[in-house]
Amino acid sequence: MLKLSLKEGQYVNIGDDIRVVYVGGNGKHGRLLIDAPRDMNISRSNNEPNPQRRKETYYPEPEISETAQKEIQRIIWNERQKKADKS
């Protein structure tokens, strides 16, 4: 399993035909754009139907403290202000 950290607008190519773009988010929600051929089966699911596979592929992360969450929000807000000032 590969774990990546992406900034808005950054993307990951999978093979020659698939591109996954991170378009932003906040809190525990992120938005992705997936550009893939129409014949590619892409499904969204909250649960892996095979419990054995679920155990092998899911690695829960520790919760982020409220202090850290506030600091992240402050950093994001400052970055957006810098962008707005440049415009």
N, C-alpha and C positions, 0 to 999 in steps of 0.2 A: 504494500500500500504506500502511496506517495502522498505526503502532506505538504501543501504549498501555502505561502502567504502572498496574496496579490493585492496590489493597489488598484484603485479605479482605473479602468481602461486597459489594464494588463490582461494577457490572455495566455492560454495553454493550447498548443496544437497537439492533437492525438492522431497520429498517422498523417496521411496527406489530405484527408477529407473532413476532419472534425476540428472545430475551434471552439473553445469554451472561454468566454469573456466575462470577467468580473465587472459589473456595472455599478456596484455600490451596495450599501446596506447600513443598518444601524442595529445596535444591541445584538440580539441573537439571530437576526435575519439578514441574509445576504441575497443579492440578486445576480443571477447568471444568465447569459445569453449563450445558447448552444447552436452553432451553425454546423449542420450535418446534412448529408444527403437524405432525401425524403424516404428512401427505402430503409434507412437505418432505424431500428427499433429503439426508441428512447423512452424509458418509463420512470416515473417518479414514485417513490414509495417510502413510507416511514419504517416499514418492517421487512426484513429479509425473511421470506417464507421458510427457508431451511434453517432450523435452529443451530445445527452444527456449523454451518458456514457463518452464521451471524456471530458466533463465539469467536471464530478465527479472524474475522475482519473488522470487528468493532473495538476500538480502543478509546474508552471514555476519557475525557480530559477533566482535570480538576476544575471546580467552579472558580470563576474569577471573582475576587473580593469586590465589594461595593466601592471601596476606595480606588481600586485599579480601574473599574468601570468608569468612574467619574473622571479619572485622569485621562483615559482613552477618549472620552467624550470631549474633554477640554482640548486635547491635542487636535482632534478632528475639527472642532470649531475654529481653532486658531488657523489651521491649514485652509479652511474654507474662507476665512477672513482675508488671508494673504492672497488667495486667488481673486477674491472680489476686489481687493485694492489694486491689483494689477490690471483689472479690466477697465 
